[in-house]
């Protein structure tokens, strides 16, 4: 049985949605999981008492402190050792839990994961990626890094590509992940010195069969699905991520304005408008991060999965499932085997 430590206090909707998502995961997962829910007893225990938890593999661990979204990551890790975030990661360190899940402060979780768990052998810098939908086929494109590493050396970009290729192969079932280096043009000599050097390293790794490098790609290639992995530094990646998150809301607002004007002018009846609205919402289903839940920090010596601060109970449930999937597929072992041998 897999033991997953879950931060009950992490996220904008915590602890209610965390409790609900945890119970959903346990009910749907059968006897596959045991969950250790960590949080402030005076808040969490009364809420748990109102839920149907009989027969579920659920334990509660009191943690008197909370790392908030406003806390400075490094400071929070040092000063809040009794927080649900830090205590959950310590359970992984001592092998009392197989993975940790939180929808709390991403920066604090990365800092705590590094401080408590350390890095896998051979890893220079752990990284974090994001999901983007693909136009040409089913599935998702991963962009790495999206904020954990703002200033990257060429060898960092190479390792990001290697770690995410391993993740996609073993956890996502993609036999031949395709790596593209995000640049200002497709030609080999494009970009900064860092990008030029990274291109050479990626090309060399491709020659040794470590990755499948398809060359430089541009911004318009991301949603086209030209590569399953898009490599860039954290400054560029985080900017793309935040821009991408704004697309559904922006287009939704324009759609509502246009639809309202059309209906008001008599150009469309209400029944047709309802059908059109449903079609529009369906278009953006692939942007739904709830289905994935969260993402793991790649390169830390343990499984630490972070979700969006606005995570719902469905996202929490899927993060727990993702944790179990990573354990079963031995993703970290594969990363260590590849990178420690370099």
ZATI-186373 format. One record per atom (N, C-alpha, C): residue in three letters; x, y, z. Coordinates in steps of 0.05 Angstrom, whole numbers, padded with zeros to 5 digits, always signed. Example, Ala and Ser with C-alpha at 12.3 -4.5 7.8 and 13.67 -1.06 7.14 Angstrom:
ala+00264-00114+00156ala+00246-00090+00156ala+00264-00066+00156ser+00257-00045+00142ser+00273-00021+00143ser+00258+00001+00157
***
This chain:
unk+00017-00024+00000unk+00000+00000+00000unk+00017+00025+00000unk+00010+00045-00016unk+00025+00069-00019unk+00015+00090+00002unk+00034+00103+00015unk+00027+00123+00035unk+00033+00151+00024unk+00012+00167+00022unk+00014+00194+00011unk+00009+00214+00033unk+00027+00232+00038unk+00023+00254+00057unk+00011+00278+00042unk-00011+00288+00053unk-00026+00310+00040unk-00027+00334+00058unk-00020+00357+00048unk-00021+00382+00062unk-00049+00392+00063unk-00062+00390+00086unk-00090+00398+00089unk-00093+00428+00088unk-00072+00443+00094unk-00074+00472+00096unk-00065+00487+00071unk-00057+00473+00050unk-00046+00485+00026unk-00067+00492+00006unk-00068+00517-00003unk-00086+00525-00024unk-00107+00545-00016unk-00118+00559-00035unk-00138+00579-00029unk-00164+00568-00018unk-00170+00543-00025unk-00195+00530-00016unk-00191+00510+00006unk-00167+00510+00018unk-00161+00491+00040unk-00174+00501+00066unk-00180+00482+00084unk-00176+00453+00082unk-00200+00438+00070unk-00222+00452+00065unk-00247+00438+00057unk-00243+00422+00031unk-00232+00434+00010unk-00229+00420-00015unk-00208+00398-00013unk-00187+00402+00004unk-00167+00382+00008unk-00178+00357+00021unk-00195+00361+00041unk-00208+00339+00054unk-00226+00324+00035unk-00242+00339+00020unk-00260+00327+00000unk-00245+00311-00021unk-00224+00323-00032unk-00208+00310-00053unk-00194+00285-00042unk-00184+00286-00018unk-00171+00263-00006unk-00191+00240-00002unk-00214+00246+00007unk-00235+00225+00010unk-00243+00213-00017unk-00245+00230-00037unk-00252+00220-00064unk-00230+00201-00074unk-00205+00208-00070unk-00182+00191-00079unk-00183+00164-00064unk-00188+00165-00039unk-00188+00140-00023unk-00211+00122-00031unk-00234+00134-00037unk-00257+00118-00045unk-00253+00106-00073unk-00242+00122-00091unk-00238+00112-00119unk-00214+00094-00121unk-00194+00098-00104unk-00169+00082-00105unk-00171+00056-00090unk-00192+00051-00076unk-00195+00026-00061unk-00174+00024-00040unk-00160+00002-00038unk-00139-00002-00018unk-00111+00004-00029unk-00111+00019-00050unk-00085+00026-00062unk-00069+00046-00046unk-00084+00065-00033unk-00071+00087-00018unk-00077+00086+00011unk-00058+00097+00026unk-00063+00106+00053unk-00055+00135+00053unk-00072+00153+00064unk-00066+00181+00064unk-00061+00191+00093unk-00040+00206+00096unk-00035+00220+00122unk-00041+00249+00117unk-00063+00258+00128unk-00072+00286+00124unk-00060+00303+00147unk-00046+00324+00139unk-00031+00340+00158unk-00042+00369+00159unk-00047+00378+00184unk-00057+00405+00186unk-00063+00412+00215unk-00075+00435+00219unk-00082+00444+00246unk-00106+00429+00257unk-00102+00416+00279unk-00123+00398+00290unk-00149+00413+00296unk-00147+00437+00307unk-00171+00452+00315unk-00188+00459+00291unk-00177+00459+00267unk-00192+00466+00243unk-00200+00441+00227unk-00181+00422+00224unk-00185+00399+00207unk-00202+00378+00220unk-00197+00371+00245unk-00211+00349+00258unk-00241+00353+00259unk-00252+00377+00266unk-00281+00380+00265unk-00293+00376+00237unk-00278+00384+00217unk-00287+00380+00189unk-00287+00350+00182unk-00266+00336+00190unk-00264+00308+00184unk-00287+00292+00199unk-00294+00302+00222unk-00315+00288+00238unk-00342+00289+00224unk-00346+00308+00206unk-00371+00310+00191unk-00372+00294+00166unk-00349+00281+00159unk-00347+00266+00135unk-00350+00236+00140unk-00358+00221+00120unk-00359+00192+00122unk-00332+00180+00115unk-00317+00174+00136unk-00289+00164+00132unk-00286+00135+00142unk-00307+00122+00151unk-00305+00095+00161unk-00295+00076+00139unk-00275+00060+00146unk-00264+00041+00126unk-00243+00052+00108unk-00238+00079+00109unk-00218+00091+00092unk-00191+00090+00106unk-00170+00087+00090unk-00143+00087+00100unk-00133+00115+00104unk-00144+00128+00124unk-00138+00157+00129unk-00129+00161+00157unk-00106+00175+00160unk-00096+00183+00186unk-00092+00213+00186unk-00093+00224+00211unk-00089+00253+00213unk-00065+00259+00230unk-00049+00279+00222unk-00025+00287+00237unk-00027+00317+00242unk-00025+00324+00268unk-00027+00353+00275unk-00002+00368+00268unk-00005+00391+00256unk+00017+00409+00250unk+00007+00437+00258unk+00018+00449+00278unk+00007+00475+00289unk+00012+00499+00271unk+00031+00497+00253unk+00038+00521+00237unk+00029+00517+00208unk+00026+00540+00194unk+00017+00540+00166unk+00035+00558+00150unk+00045+00549+00127unk+00059+00565+00108unk+00038+00578+00089unk+00036+00604+00089unk+00016+00618+00073unk+00027+00624+00046unk+00009+00633+00028unk+00017+00641+00001unk+00034+00666+00002unk+00032+00682+00023unk+00047+00707+00025unk+00075+00704+00038unk+00080+00680+00049unk+00106+00676+00062unk+00129+00676+00042unk+00152+00687+00051unk+00176+00685+00035unk+00186+00656+00037unk+00190+00642+00014unk+00197+00614+00015unk+00219+00605+00033unk+00243+00617+00030unk+00265+00608+00047unk+00261+00614+00076unk+00249+00636+00082unk+00243+00644+00110unk+00223+00625+00122unk+00202+00618+00107unk+00181+00601+00117unk+00192+00573+00124unk+00209+00563+00107unk+00220+00536+00112unk+00237+00536+00137unk+00252+00557+00143unk+00269+00558+00166unk+00253+00563+00192unk+00233+00580+00190unk+00219+00588+00215unk+00194+00573+00221unk+00184+00557+00202unk+00159+00542+00206unk+00164+00512+00202unk+00182+00502+00219unk+00188+00473+00218unk+00165+00455+00226unk+00146+00466+00240unk+00123+00451+00249unk+00098+00456+00231unk+00103+00465+00207unk+00081+00470+00189unk+00073+00444+00175unk+00050+00443+00164unk+00040+00420+00149unk+00058+00414+00125unk+00069+00435+00113unk+00086+00432+00089unk+00112+00418+00096unk+00126+00429+00116unk+00152+00418+00124unk+00149+00390+00136unk+00129+00386+00154unk+00125+00360+00167unk+00118+00339+00146unk+00103+00346+00126unk+00096+00326+00105unk+00121+00317+00090unk+00139+00335+00084unk+00163+00328+00070unk+00182+00312+00088unk+00182+00317+00114unk+00198+00301+00132unk+00188+00272+00133unk+00162+00268+00130unk+00151+00241+00129unk+00163+00226+00106unk+00167+00240+00083unk+00179+00228+00060unk+00209+00222+00065unk+00222+00241+00078unk+00250+00237+00084unk+00255+00213+00102unk+00238+00209+00121unk+00242+00186+00140unk+00228+00161+00130unk+00218+00162+00104unk+00205+00138+00092unk+00179+00130+00105unk+00167+00148+00121unk+00141+00143+00132unk+00119+00149+00112unk+00126+00163+00090unk+00108+00168+00068unk+00123+00165+00042unk+00109+00157+00021unk+00122+00153-00005unk+00121+00177-00022unk+00104+00196-00016unk+00101+00221-00032unk+00087+00242-00016unk+00090+00267-00025unk+00077+00290-00012unk+00063+00306-00032unk+00039+00316-00025unk+00021+00331-00043unk+00012+00356-00029unk+00014+00379-00043unk+00004+00404-00032unk-00004+00423-00054unk-00024+00440-00048unk-00033+00461-00067unk-00026+00488-00055unk-00005+00489-00038unk+00002+00513-00024unk+00023+00530-00039unk+00040+00543-00024unk+00060+00562-00034unk+00081+00546-00051unk+00081+00550-00077unk+00099+00535-00095unk+00128+00540-00088unk+00136+00565-00084unk+00164+00572-00078unk+00173+00559-00052unk+00155+00560-00032unk+00162+00548-00006unk+00165+00517-00009unk+00147+00505-00025unk+00149+00476-00028unk+00174+00468-00042unk+00182+00484-00062unk+00207+00478-00076unk+00231+00481-00057unk+00231+00502-00042unk+00253+00507-00023unk+00254+00485-00002unk+00230+00478+00009unk+00229+00457+00030unk+00236+00429+00018unk+00228+00424-00006unk+00235+00398-00019unk+00265+00396-00022unk+00278+00418-00030unk+00307+00417-00033unk+00321+00415-00005unk+00311+00430+00014unk+00323+00430+00041unk+00319+00403+00055unk+00295+00392+00053unk+00289+00367+00068unk+00297+00342+00053unk+00290+00341+00027unk+00295+00317+00012unk+00322+00316-00003unk+00332+00340-00010unk+00357+00341-00025unk+00352+00334-00054unk+00374+00333-00069unk+00373+00327-00098unk+00379+00298-00104unk+00368+00288-00126unk+00376+00262-00135unk+00405+00262-00145unk+00419+00240-00144unk+00446+00239-00153unk+00449+00249-00182unk+00468+00266-00186unk+00474+00276-00213unk+00458+00301-00221unk+00438+00309-00205unk+00421+00331-00212unk+00434+00357-00204unk+00436+00376-00223unk+00447+00402-00216unk+00426+00420-00203unk+00403+00421-00216unk+00381+00437-00205unk+00355+00423-00210unk+00338+00420-00189unk+00311+00410-00194unk+00295+00430-00210unk+00274+00421-00223unk+00258+00438-00240unk+00229+00432-00237unk+00213+00449-00249unk+00184+00445-00250unk+00174+00452-00277unk+00154+00438-00286unk+00143+00442-00313unk+00114+00448-00312unk+00102+00455-00335unk+00074+00460-00337unk+00062+00446-00362unk+00036+00443-00362unk+00022+00431-00384unk+00009+00451-00402unk+00011+00446-00429unk-00003+00462-00448unk-00018+00443-00467unk-00041+00451-00477unk-00056+00433-00496unk-00042+00433-00523unk-00049+00413-00539unk-00037+00410-00566unk-00059+00412-00587unk-00054+00424-00609unk-00073+00427-00630unk-00075+00403-00649unk-00053+00391-00655unk-00052+00370-00675unk-00061+00343-00666unk-00059+00337-00641unk-00065+00310-00632unk-00073+00310-00603unk-00083+00288-00593unk-00089+00286-00564unk-00064+00287-00548unk-00067+00295-00523unk-00044+00296-00505unk-00037+00324-00498unk-00016+00328-00484unk-00007+00354-00475unk+00022+00359-00480unk+00030+00384-00483unk+00057+00392-00485unk+00067+00402-00458unk+00091+00394-00450unk+00103+00403-00425unk+00124+00425-00431unk+00123+00447-00416unk+00143+00468-00417unk+00159+00468-00392unk+00185+00468-00395unk+00203+00467-00372unk+00227+00487-00377unk+00234+00503-00360unk+00226+00508-00332unk+00204+00530-00332unk+00187+00530-00312unk+00167+00551-00311unk+00168+00568-00285unk+00192+00572-00275unk+00195+00590-00253unk+00214+00582-00231unk+00222+00557-00230unk+00240+00548-00208unk+00268+00558-00212unk+00276+00561-00238unk+00303+00570-00244unk+00303+00592-00265unk+00306+00617-00255unk+00305+00640-00273unk+00329+00642-00290unk+00353+00640-00278unk+00378+00641-00293unk+00389+00613-00297unk+00390+00605-00321unk+00398+00577-00327unk+00423+00576-00344unk+00441+00557-00338unk+00464+00551-00354unk+00456+00531-00375unk+00472+00528-00397unk+00465+00509-00417unk+00461+00480-00407unk+00479+00472-00388unk+00477+00445-00377unk+00451+00441-00361unk+00441+00463-00349unk+00415+00461-00335unk+00392+00455-00354unk+00392+00469-00377unk+00372+00465-00397unk+00373+00436-00408unk+00397+00426-00411unk+00400+00398-00420unk+00388+00379-00400unk+00394+00383-00374unk+00383+00365-00354unk+00353+00367-00352unk+00342+00391-00355unk+00313+00394-00355unk+00301+00376-00376unk+00313+00377-00400unk+00303+00361-00422unk+00305+00331-00417unk+00327+00323-00404unk+00332+00295-00398unk+00312+00285-00377unk+00308+00301-00356unk+00290+00292-00334unk+00261+00291-00344unk+00253+00311-00360unk+00225+00311-00369unk+00221+00289-00390unk+00242+00283-00406unk+00239+00261-00425unk+00235+00234-00410unk+00249+00231-00388unk+00246+00206-00372unk+00218+00206-00360unk+00209+00228-00350unk+00182+00230-00338unk+00161+00223-00359unk+00163+00235-00383unk+00143+00230-00404unk+00143+00200-00412unk+00167+00189-00414unk+00169+00161-00423unk+00157+00142-00403unk+00164+00145-00377unk+00156+00125-00357unk+00129+00132-00344unk+00123+00157-00340unk+00098+00165-00326unk+00075+00171-00345unk+00082+00183-00368unk+00061+00191-00387unk+00058+00172-00410unk+00076+00152-00412unk+00073+00132-00433unk+00080+00141-00461unk+00096+00162-00464unk+00104+00172-00490unk+00131+00159-00497unk+00130+00142-00517unk+00154+00126-00524unk+00177+00143-00534unk+00172+00163-00550unk+00193+00180-00561unk+00187+00209-00556unk+00191+00219-00532unk+00187+00247-00526unk+00204+00265-00545unk+00192+00286-00555unk+00206+00304-00574unk+00213+00329-00559unk+00239+00336-00559unk+00249+00360-00545unk+00254+00383-00565unk+00242+00406-00559unk+00247+00430-00574unk+00258+00451-00557unk+00278+00466-00566unk+00290+00488-00551unk+00276+00514-00560unk+00263+00528-00541unk+00248+00552-00548unk+00268+00574-00555unk+00265+00586-00579unk+00284+00606-00588unk+00270+00626-00606unk+00285+00645-00616unk+00273+00666-00633unk+00274+00659-00662unk+00282+00635-00668unk+00282+00625-00696unk+00290+00595-00696unk+00284+00582-00718unk+00289+00553-00719unk+00318+00547-00727unk+00332+00566-00738unk+00360+00561-00747unk+00379+00556-00724unk+00398+00539-00729unk+00417+00530-00708unk+00432+00553-00694unk+00439+00574-00709unk+00455+00595-00697unk+00439+00617-00683unk+00414+00613-00679unk+00397+00634-00667unk+00400+00636-00637unk+00393+00660-00626unk+00391+00663-00597unk+00416+00672-00583unk+00415+00673-00557unk+00437+00681-00540unk+00459+00660-00539unk+00481+00667-00527unk+00503+00648-00524unk+00494+00624-00508unk+00477+00628-00488unk+00467+00606-00472unk+00451+00587-00489unk+00433+00598-00505unk+00416+00581-00522unk+00433+00567-00544unk+00453+00580-00554unk+00470+00567-00574unk+00485+00544-00562unk+00496+00548-00538unk+00510+00526-00524unk+00491+00503-00516unk+00466+00511-00507unk+00447+00491-00500unk+00439+00475-00525unk+00436+00488-00547unk+00430+00474-00572unk+00451+00452-00578unk+00476+00459-00575unk+00498+00440-00580unk+00497+00416-00561unk+00491+00422-00535unk+00490+00401-00515unk+00466+00382-00521unk+00443+00394-00528unk+00420+00378-00534unk+00424+00361-00559unk+00438+00373-00579unk+00444+00358-00603unk+00462+00335-00598unk+00482+00340-00580unk+00501+00318-00573unk+00487+00296-00557unk+00469+00304-00539unk+00454+00284-00524unk+00436+00267-00542unk+00425+00280-00563unk+00409+00266-00583unk+00426+00245-00597unk+00451+00253-00604unk+00469+00235-00618unk+00476+00211-00601unk+00475+00214-00575unk+00481+00191-00557unk+00456+00176-00549unk+00433+00183-00561unk+00408+00169-00555unk+00395+00175-00529unk+00404+00197-00515unk+00393+00204-00489unk+00366+00218-00491unk+00363+00234-00512unk+00338+00249-00516unk+00333+00249-00546unk+00309+00257-00553unk+00301+00260-00581unk+00298+00290-00587unk+00320+00303-00596unk+00321+00332-00599unk+00313+00339-00628unk+00293+00356-00631unk+00284+00363-00658unk+00293+00391-00666unk+00309+00405-00649unk+00320+00431-00656unk+00305+00454-00643unk+00311+00478-00653unk+00297+00501-00642unk+00268+00502-00651unk+00251+00512-00633unk+00223+00517-00640unk+00216+00546-00632unk+00195+00557-00643unk+00187+00584-00636unk+00161+00584-00621unk+00153+00607-00611unk+00129+00609-00594unk+00104+00598-00607unk+00101+00602-00633unk+00077+00593-00647unk+00076+00562-00650unk+00098+00549-00644unk+00099+00520-00645unk+00088+00506-00620unk+00085+00520-00598unk+00078+00508-00573unk+00051+00495-00574unk+00030+00510-00582unk+00003+00500-00583unk-00001+00481-00607unk+00016+00484-00627unk+00014+00466-00650unk+00023+00437-00643unk+00037+00435-00621unk+00046+00409-00612unk+00070+00398-00628unk+00087+00417-00637unk+00110+00409-00652unk+00129+00391-00636unk+00131+00397-00610unk+00148+00381-00591unk+00131+00374-00567unk+00137+00351-00555unk+00123+00344-00530unk+00136+00358-00506unk+00161+00367-00510unk+00176+00381-00489unk+00187+00406-00500unk+00181+00429-00488unk+00192+00455-00495unk+00210+00464-00473unk+00236+00469-00480unk+00256+00476-00460unk+00262+00506-00461unk+00262+00519-00437unk+00269+00547-00435unk+00276+00553-00406unk+00286+00577-00401unk+00292+00584-00374unk+00267+00591-00359unk+00268+00593-00333unk+00245+00597-00316unk+00231+00624-00320unk+00246+00645-00328unk+00235+00671-00333unk+00216+00670-00357unk+00226+00659-00379unk+00210+00656-00403unk+00186+00637-00398unk+00192+00614-00386unk+00172+00594-00382unk+00149+00604-00364unk+00155+00618-00343unk+00135+00628-00325unk+00118+00650-00338unk+00130+00666-00355unk+00116+00686-00370unk+00096+00673-00389unk+00105+00652-00403unk+00087+00638-00422unk+00064+00625-00406unk+00071+00613-00383unk+00050+00599-00367unk+00029+00619-00358unk+00037+00642-00347unk+00017+00661-00338unk+00001+00673-00361unk+00013+00677-00384unk-00001+00686-00407unk-00022+00665-00416unk-00013+00640-00416unk-00031+00618-00424unk-00055+00615-00406unk-00050+00620-00380unk-00072+00618-00361unk-00093+00639-00365unk-00085+00661-00378unk-00104+00683-00382unk-00120+00680-00407unk-00113+00661-00425unk-00127+00658-00451unk-00156+00651-00447unk-00163+00630-00432unk-00192+00623-00431unk-00209+00646-00420unk-00200+00659-00399unk-00216+00681-00388unk-00219+00704-00407unk-00197+00711-00421unk-00198+00733-00440unk-00217+00727-00463unk-00214+00704-00475unk-00231+00696-00498unk-00260+00692-00489unk-00263+00682-00464unk-00290+00679-00453unk-00305+00705-00450unk-00291+00726-00442unk-00302+00752-00439unk-00311+00764-00466unk-00293+00761-00486unk-00299+00770-00513unk-00323+00755-00524unk-00324+00729-00519unk-00347+00712-00529unk-00373+00721-00517unk-00373+00726-00491unk-00398+00734-00477unk-00408+00761-00489unk-00390+00780-00493unk-00397+00806-00505unk-00409+00802-00532unk-00396+00786-00549unk-00405+00782-00577unk-00432+00768-00577unk-00434+00747-00560unk-00459+00732-00559unk-00482+00749-00549unk-00477+00764-00528unk-00498+00782-00518unk-00508+00802-00538unk-00490+00813-00553unk-00497+00832-00574unk-00513+00819-00596unk-00505+00795-00603unk-00519+00780-00625unk-00547+00773-00617unk-00551+00763-00592unk-00577+00756-00582unk-00595+00781-00579unk-00583+00802-00569unk-00599+00827-00565unk-00608+00839-00591unk-00593+00836-00612unk-00600+00847-00639unk-00619+00829-00654unk-00625+00805-00643unk-00642+00786-00656unk-00629+00768-00676unk-00602+00768-00676unk-00587+00751-00695unk-00585+00722-00686unk-00593+00716-00662unk-00592+00689-00652unk-00612+00685-00629unk-00627+00663-00630unk-00646+00658-00608unk-00632+00646-00584unk-00646+00645-00562unk-00633+00637-00537unk-00625+00607-00537unk-00640+00590-00551unk-00634+00562-00552unk-00608+00558-00568unk-00605+00572-00590unk-00580+00570-00606unk-00557+00581-00590unk-00562+00602-00575unk-00541+00614-00559unk-00531+00595-00538unk-00549+00579-00526unk-00542+00560-00505unk-00524+00538-00517unk-00532+00528-00541unk-00516+00508-00555unk-00488+00519-00562unk-00487+00543-00572unk-00462+00556-00579unk-00444+00559-00555unk-00456+00567-00532unk-00440+00570-00507unk-00428+00543-00498unk-00444+00522-00500unk-00434+00495-00493unk-00411+00487-00511unk-00413+00493-00537unk-00391+00487-00555unk-00366+00502-00548unk-00370+00528-00541unk-00347+00545-00534unk-00333+00534-00510unk-00349+00527-00489unk-00336+00516-00465unk-00321+00490-00470unk-00332+00474-00488unk-00319+00449-00495unk-00292+00453-00508unk-00289+00475-00523unk-00264+00482-00536unk-00241+00485-00516unk-00248+00494-00492unk-00228+00500-00472unk-00224+00478-00451unk-00236+00455-00457unk-00232+00432-00439unk-00203+00424-00436unk-00188+00427-00458unk-00160+00419-00457unk-00143+00437-00441unk-00153+00461-00434unk-00139+00479-00416unk-00144+00473-00387unk-00161+00454-00381unk-00170+00448-00354unk-00147+00434-00338unk-00134+00448-00320unk-00112+00437-00305unk-00122+00418-00283unk-00148+00418-00278unk-00159+00401-00257unk-00155+00371-00264unk-00155+00365-00290unk-00153+00337-00298unk-00125+00326-00291unk-00105+00343-00293unk-00078+00334-00286unk-00074+00337-00256unk-00084+00358-00244unk-00082+00362-00215unk-00058+00379-00208unk-00034+00369-00213unk-00010+00384-00205unk+00014+00372-00220unk+00037+00381-00212unk+00062+00372-00225unk+00083+00365-00204unk+00100+00346-00209unk+00121+00340-00190unk+00146+00358-00194unk+00160+00362-00173unk+00187+00375-00176unk+00206+00353-00186unk+00216+00356-00209unk+00235+00337-00220unk+00263+00342-00211unk+00276+00321-00200unk+00304+00324-00191unk+00308+00324-00161unk+00286+00326-00146unk+00289+00323-00116unk+00288+00294-00109unk+00301+00287-00087unk+00304+00259-00078unk+00279+00250-00063unk+00257+00250-00076unk+00231+00243-00065unk+00210+00253-00084unk+00185+00246-00078unk+00163+00255-00095unk+00148+00277-00081unk+00150+00301-00092unk+00137+00325-00081unk+00121+00337-00103unk+00094+00337-00100unk+00076+00346-00122unk+00062+00371-00113unk+00062+00391-00130unk+00049+00417-00123unk+00026+00422-00143unk+00004+00433-00132unk-00018+00440-00149unk-00023+00470-00149unk-00041+00479-00166unk-00048+00508-00167unk-00061+00516-00141unk-00056+00541-00133unk-00068+00551-00108unk-00098+00550-00108unk-00110+00551-00132unk-00140+00550-00134unk-00150+00521-00137unk-00133+00502-00132unk-00141+00474-00136unk-00167+00467-00122unk-00184+00452-00137unk-00209+00442-00127unk-00205+00414-00115unk-00226+00402-00104unk-00224+00375-00094unk-00216+00355-00116unk-00226+00360-00140unk-00219+00343-00162unk-00189+00344-00168unk-00178+00367-00167unk-00149+00370-00172unk-00133+00356-00150unk-00142+00359-00125unk-00128+00345-00103unk-00128+00315-00107unk-00152+00305-00114unk-00154+00276-00119unk-00135+00267-00141unk-00134+00282-00163unk-00116+00275-00185unk-00087+00278-00178unk-00080+00296-00160unk-00052+00298-00151unk-00044+00273-00135unk-00062+00263-00119unk-00057+00239-00104unk-00053+00215-00123unk-00070+00214-00143unk-00066+00193-00163unk-00040+00196-00178unk-00032+00220-00184unk-00006+00225-00198unk+00017+00216-00181unk+00015+00221-00155unk+00036+00212-00136unk+00039+00182-00137unk+00017+00168-00136unk+00018+00139-00138unk+00029+00129-00164unk+00022+00143-00186unk+00032+00135-00212unk+00063+00138-00213unk+00073+00160-00202unk+00102+00164-00203unk+00117+00143-00186unk+00105+00136-00164unk+00117+00115-00147unk+00119+00089-00162unk+00096+00081-00174unk+00094+00055-00188unk+00112+00054-00212unk+00115+00076-00226unk+00132+00077-00251unk+00161+00082-00245unk+00168+00086-00219unk+00196+00090-00211unk+00210+00112-00226unk+00197+00134-00229unk+00208+00156-00245unk+00234+00167-00233unk+00235+00171-00207unk+00259+00181-00195unk+00283+00162-00198unk+00277+00137-00196unk+00299+00118-00199unk+00311+00119-00227unk+00294+00123-00247unk+00303+00125-00275unk+00319+00150-00279unk+00310+00172-00267unk+00325+00198-00269unk+00352+00195-00257unk+00354+00183-00233unk+00380+00180-00219unk+00398+00162-00235unk+00388+00141-00247unk+00404+00123-00262unk+00417+00136-00287unk+00401+00154-00300unk+00411+00167-00324unk+00431+00189-00316unk+00424+00206-00297unk+00440+00230-00292unk+00465+00223-00275unk+00463+00204-00257unk+00487+00197-00241unk+00508+00184-00258unk+00501+00174-00281unk+00520+00160-00298unk+00535+00179-00317unk+00528+00205-00316unk+00540+00224-00334unk+00568+00234-00324
***
